[in-house]
Amino acid sequence: MNLIKHICLTIVQLFKQIVALPASISSAVKERQRRMELKELESERLDRIRNPLKYRGK
């Protein structure tokens, strides 16, 4: 009986993970985009520090 209960709980957890998969993928994509934007902003900031004459008019 305990084995059957354990198997059923495992199957339920599997279905929960399957249902949550699209949201998880969406979240990962958004996080990656956010990191890319931050990396780009940081690159520009460092470039401004290294080459201030290039950005004098901005």
N, CA, C and O atoms as a DFTB+ gen file, in Angstrom:
232 C
 N C O
     1  1       0.819      -1.197       0.000
     2  2       0.000       0.000       0.000
     3  2       0.868       1.268       0.000
     4  3       0.579       2.232      -0.710
     5  1       1.908       1.247       0.790
     6  2       2.804       2.397       0.863
     7  2       3.502       2.631      -0.469
     8  3       3.730       3.775      -0.862
     9  1       3.842       1.550      -1.163
    10  2       4.503       1.656      -2.458
    11  2       3.567       2.287      -3.490
    12  3       3.994       3.130      -4.279
    13  1       2.317       1.891      -3.487
    14  2       1.329       2.443      -4.423
    15  2       1.121       3.925      -4.145
    16  3       1.021       4.718      -5.081
    17  1       1.054       4.307      -2.885
    18  2       0.893       5.712      -2.512
    19  2       2.091       6.528      -3.007
    20  3       1.931       7.631      -3.529
    21  1       3.268       5.979      -2.837
    22  2       4.482       6.664      -3.263
    23  2       4.491       6.833      -4.785
    24  3       4.869       7.894      -5.281
    25  1       4.088       5.822      -5.516
    26  2       4.029       5.899      -6.976
    27  2       3.018       6.946      -7.419
    28  3       3.297       7.731      -8.325
    29  1       1.838       6.966      -6.787
    30  2       0.816       7.953      -7.141
    31  2       1.295       9.378      -6.863
    32  3       1.064      10.275      -7.674
    33  1       1.951       9.592      -5.741
    34  2       2.472      10.922      -5.424
    35  2       3.546      11.348      -6.433
    36  3       3.630      12.519      -6.802
    37  1       4.353      10.401      -6.868
    38  2       5.372      10.699      -7.862
    39  2       4.737      11.105      -9.183
    40  3       5.195      12.049      -9.828
    41  1       3.687      10.400      -9.589
    42  2       2.984      10.710     -10.832
    43  2       2.335      12.095     -10.737
    44  3       2.375      12.863     -11.698
    45  1       1.747      12.413      -9.601
    46  2       1.132      13.728      -9.413
    47  2       2.193      14.824      -9.510
    48  3       1.962      15.854     -10.144
    49  1       3.329      14.614      -8.897
    50  2       4.420      15.600      -8.976
    51  2       4.900      15.770     -10.417
    52  3       5.217      16.880     -10.843
    53  1       4.953      14.667     -11.162
    54  2       5.351      14.737     -12.555
    55  2       4.381      15.598     -13.361
    56  3       4.809      16.442     -14.149
    57  1       3.082      15.391     -13.171
    58  2       2.086      16.192     -13.879
    59  2       2.175      17.671     -13.485
    60  3       2.009      18.545     -14.335
    61  1       2.432      17.951     -12.224
    62  2       2.583      19.341     -11.790
    63  2       3.766      19.998     -12.496
    64  3       3.677      21.149     -12.923
    65  1       4.866      19.268     -12.618
    66  2       6.039      19.819     -13.295
    67  2       5.776      20.030     -14.781
    68  3       6.247      21.004     -15.369
    69  1       5.023      19.113     -15.384
    70  2       4.692      19.257     -16.808
    71  2       3.839      20.498     -17.030
    72  3       4.052      21.233     -17.993
    73  1       2.870      20.736     -16.141
    74  2       2.007      21.912     -16.262
    75  2       2.803      23.197     -16.039
    76  3       2.542      24.210     -16.688
    77  1       3.758      23.160     -15.135
    78  2       4.543      24.351     -14.808
    79  2       5.674      24.605     -15.807
    80  3       6.312      25.656     -15.743
    81  1       5.936      23.689     -16.712
    82  2       7.056      23.821     -17.634
    83  2       6.972      25.053     -18.532
    84  3       7.974      25.756     -18.658
    85  1       5.821      25.359     -19.171
    86  2       5.781      26.561     -20.019
    87  2       6.080      27.851     -19.251
    88  3       6.782      28.726     -19.758
    89  1       5.556      27.970     -18.047
    90  2       5.826      29.165     -17.241
    91  2       7.305      29.226     -16.869
    92  3       7.895      30.306     -16.842
    93  1       7.888      28.103     -16.591
    94  2       9.301      28.046     -16.233
    95  2      10.176      28.459     -17.417
    96  3      11.147      29.197     -17.247
    97  1       9.836      27.990     -18.597
    98  2      10.594      28.348     -19.791
    99  2      10.456      29.840     -20.076
   100  3      11.434      30.517     -20.393
   101  1       9.235      30.341     -19.958
   102  2       8.988      31.766     -20.178
   103  2       9.799      32.612     -19.205
   104  3      10.396      33.616     -19.592
   105  1       9.815      32.210     -17.970
   106  2      10.575      32.931     -16.953
   107  2      12.073      32.915     -17.266
   108  3      12.754      33.928     -17.110
   109  1      12.576      31.778     -17.702
   110  2      13.995      31.676     -18.029
   111  2      14.354      32.565     -19.216
   112  3      15.418      33.185     -19.223
   113  1      13.483      32.634     -20.214
   114  2      13.741      33.480     -21.383
   115  2      13.750      34.948     -20.982
   116  3      14.627      35.700     -21.406
   117  1      12.779      35.364     -20.166
   118  2      12.728      36.757     -19.709
   119  2      13.967      37.110     -18.897
   120  3      14.517      38.203     -19.039
   121  1      14.405      36.191     -18.049
   122  2      15.595      36.427     -17.230
   123  2      16.834      36.566     -18.111
   124  3      17.689      37.413     -17.856
   125  1      16.927      35.741     -19.137
   126  2      18.069      35.828     -20.043
   127  2      18.078      37.152     -20.791
   128  3      19.134      37.760     -20.964
   129  1      16.904      37.605     -21.240
   130  2      16.814      38.889     -21.930
   131  2      17.216      40.030     -21.003
   132  3      17.908      40.961     -21.414
   133  1      16.778      39.949     -19.755
   134  2      17.122      40.989     -18.784
   135  2      18.631      41.029     -18.562
   136  3      19.228      42.103     -18.496
   137  1      19.240      39.851     -18.446
   138  2      20.693      39.801     -18.250
   139  2      21.442      40.365     -19.445
   140  3      22.445      41.062     -19.289
   141  1      20.944      40.059     -20.648
   142  2      21.596      40.584     -21.855
   143  2      21.518      42.110     -21.886
   144  3      22.491      42.775     -22.244
   145  1      20.360      42.668     -21.512
   146  2      20.213      44.127     -21.480
   147  2      21.154      44.743     -20.458
   148  3      21.800      45.753     -20.736
   149  1      21.233      44.144     -19.284
   150  2      22.131      44.667     -18.254
   151  2      23.590      44.575     -18.692
   152  3      24.384      45.477     -18.424
   153  1      23.934      43.482     -19.366
   154  2      25.305      43.317     -19.841
   155  2      25.637      44.387     -20.881
   156  3      26.742      44.930     -20.894
   157  1      24.673      44.682     -21.749
   158  2      24.884      45.715     -22.760
   159  2      25.056      47.088     -22.114
   160  3      25.938      47.854     -22.503
   161  1      24.219      47.396     -21.134
   162  2      24.340      48.680     -20.435
   163  2      25.674      48.787     -19.702
   164  3      26.300      49.847     -19.690
   165  1      26.101      47.689     -19.096
   166  2      27.370      47.689     -18.378
   167  2      28.538      47.876     -19.346
   168  3      29.505      48.569     -19.033
   169  1      28.443      47.254     -20.523
   170  2      29.500      47.420     -21.532
   171  2      29.601      48.872     -21.964
   172  3      30.700      49.411     -22.094
   173  1      28.460      49.504     -22.185
   174  2      28.478      50.908     -22.590
   175  2      29.047      51.783     -21.473
   176  3      29.821      52.703     -21.735
   177  1      28.667      51.498     -20.244
   178  2      29.172      52.274     -19.108
   179  2      30.692      52.175     -19.023
   180  3      31.380      53.179     -18.841
   181  1      31.206      50.954     -19.156
   182  2      32.655      50.771     -19.097
   183  2      33.352      51.447     -20.268
   184  3      34.443      51.994     -20.112
   185  1      32.724      51.412     -21.442
   186  2      33.300      52.083     -22.611
   187  2      33.343      53.590     -22.390
   188  3      34.307      54.252     -22.773
   189  1      32.295      54.129     -21.768
   190  2      32.284      55.567     -21.468
   191  2      33.402      55.935     -20.503
   192  3      34.013      56.996     -20.632
   193  1      33.672      55.065     -19.540
   194  2      34.745      55.323     -18.580
   195  2      36.101      55.257     -19.280
   196  3      36.974      56.089     -19.032
   197  1      36.276      54.264     -20.157
   198  2      37.566      54.074     -20.824
   199  2      37.821      55.101     -21.917
   200  3      38.964      55.501     -22.135
   201  1      36.759      55.536     -22.613
   202  2      36.906      56.456     -23.746
   203  2      35.983      57.662     -23.582
   204  3      35.001      57.775     -24.315
   205  1      36.264      58.551     -22.659
   206  2      35.351      59.667     -22.420
   207  2      35.271      60.644     -23.589
   208  3      34.241      61.296     -23.760
   209  1      36.300      60.765     -24.381
   210  2      36.277      61.699     -25.512
   211  2      35.276      61.254     -26.584
   212  3      34.724      62.080     -27.311
   213  1      35.058      59.993     -26.668
   214  2      34.134      59.454     -27.662
   215  2      32.682      59.841     -27.350
   216  3      31.846      59.894     -28.253
   217  1      32.387      60.108     -26.088
   218  2      31.018      60.403     -25.651
   219  2      30.863      61.847     -25.161
   220  3      29.927      62.153     -24.422
   221  1      31.756      62.711     -25.562
   222  2      31.761      64.073     -25.007
   223  2      30.464      64.821     -25.312
   224  3      29.977      65.547     -24.445
   225  1      29.892      64.678     -26.491
   226  2      28.706      65.444     -26.850
   227  2      27.395      64.843     -26.362
   228  3      26.354      65.489     -26.483
   229  1      27.408      63.657     -25.827
   230  2      26.158      62.975     -25.458
   231  2      25.760      63.233     -24.034
   232  3      24.733      62.728     -23.579
